[in-house]
Amino acid sequence: MAKGNNPQARKNPISLLLVEGETDEIFYKRIKSDFLSDIRCTVLGNLQGLFNINKKIINQTNSYLEHHKDENIRVYCCLDTESRNSPPPEFDLERIKKYIRDESITRTLSVDSITATQ
């Protein structure tokens, strides 16, 4: 990370937990409180299910960056599988990463998924 008078250089990145639904929001807020209290982390409310999930994740990321111009972020897409063996429908992590790269959204340092299974 760059040093100097740049405020972004002095802050550690913040981890954004984008959660799929109401139950996930409750669960990840508890995880944040119990296990992640010593890191910069925020749970961004519920994405209202998996419909258009890629677009929702991109929009939430862009919106956060617009309102927090001094932040670098790491995005974690917190989803669950609808069955034991199948990935979340429509979710495409590579498509999201490609969009971030193509749009040169440089303050997004990484995008990863955390997928809960039954």
C-alpha positions in Angstrom: 0.0 0.0 0.0 1.2 3.5 -0.8 2.5 5.8 2.0 2.4 9.5 2.4 -0.4 12.0 2.8 -3.0 9.8 1.2 -5.6 8.9 3.8 -6.3 5.6 2.1 -2.6 4.6 2.7 -3.0 4.9 6.5 -6.2 2.7 6.8 -6.4 -1.0 6.6 -9.0 -2.2 4.1 -12.5 -2.8 5.3 -14.1 -6.2 4.7 -17.7 -6.0 3.4 -19.9 -9.0 4.1 -22.7 -9.0 1.5 -25.3 -11.4 2.8 -28.1 -13.2 0.9 -31.1 -12.9 3.2 -32.4 -12.1 6.6 -31.2 -15.3 8.3 -27.7 -14.8 6.8 -27.7 -11.2 8.1 -28.4 -12.3 11.6 -25.8 -15.1 11.4 -23.0 -13.0 10.0 -23.7 -10.1 12.4 -23.2 -12.6 15.1 -20.0 -13.9 13.5 -18.7 -10.3 13.2 -19.5 -9.6 16.8 -18.1 -12.8 18.2 -15.1 -13.5 16.0 -14.3 -10.5 13.8 -14.4 -7.7 16.4 -10.7 -7.0 16.1 -10.8 -6.3 12.3 -12.4 -3.6 10.2 -15.5 -5.4 8.9 -19.1 -4.5 8.2 -22.1 -6.6 7.3 -24.0 -4.9 4.5 -27.7 -5.8 4.9 -29.5 -8.4 3.0 -29.4 -8.8 -0.8 -33.0 -10.1 -0.7 -32.2 -13.5 -2.1 -30.3 -14.9 -5.1 -32.3 -13.3 -8.0 -29.9 -11.1 -10.0 -27.3 -11.8 -7.3 -24.3 -10.8 -9.5 -25.8 -7.4 -10.2 -26.8 -6.9 -6.6 -23.3 -7.6 -5.4 -21.8 -5.2 -8.0 -24.4 -2.5 -7.1 -23.7 -2.8 -3.3 -20.0 -2.6 -3.9 -20.3 0.5 -6.1 -22.7 2.1 -3.7 -20.4 1.5 -0.7 -17.4 3.0 -2.6 -19.4 6.0 -3.7 -20.3 6.8 0.0 -16.9 5.9 1.4 -14.4 7.6 -0.9 -11.5 7.1 1.6 -11.8 3.3 1.8 -10.2 0.3 0.2 -12.4 -2.8 0.4 -12.4 -6.6 0.3 -15.8 -8.0 -0.6 -17.1 -11.3 0.7 -20.2 -12.7 -0.9 -21.9 -14.7 1.9 -24.4 -17.1 0.3 -25.8 -20.5 1.0 -26.6 -23.4 -1.2 -30.2 -24.3 -1.8 -29.3 -28.0 -1.7 -26.3 -30.0 -0.5 -24.7 -30.5 -3.9 -25.4 -27.5 -6.1 -23.8 -24.1 -6.1 -26.0 -21.0 -5.6 -27.9 -20.5 -8.8 -26.9 -17.6 -11.0 -24.0 -16.6 -8.8 -20.8 -16.1 -10.9 -17.8 -15.0 -8.9 -15.6 -14.7 -12.0 -18.2 -12.5 -13.8 -18.1 -10.2 -10.8 -14.3 -10.1 -10.6 -14.2 -9.4 -14.4 -16.6 -6.5 -14.0 -14.4 -5.0 -11.2 -11.3 -5.4 -13.3 -12.9 -4.1 -16.5 -14.3 -1.0 -14.8 -11.0 -0.4 -13.0 -12.6 -0.3 -9.6 -9.1 -0.2 -8.0 -10.3 0.3 -4.4 -11.8 -3.2 -4.5 -8.8 -5.2 -3.5 -10.5 -8.6 -3.7 -13.8 -10.4 -4.2 -14.4 -13.8 -2.7 -17.3 -16.0 -1.7 -18.2 -17.7 1.6 -20.7 -20.4 0.8 -22.6 -22.2 3.6 -23.9 -25.7 3.0 -26.5 -27.7 4.8 
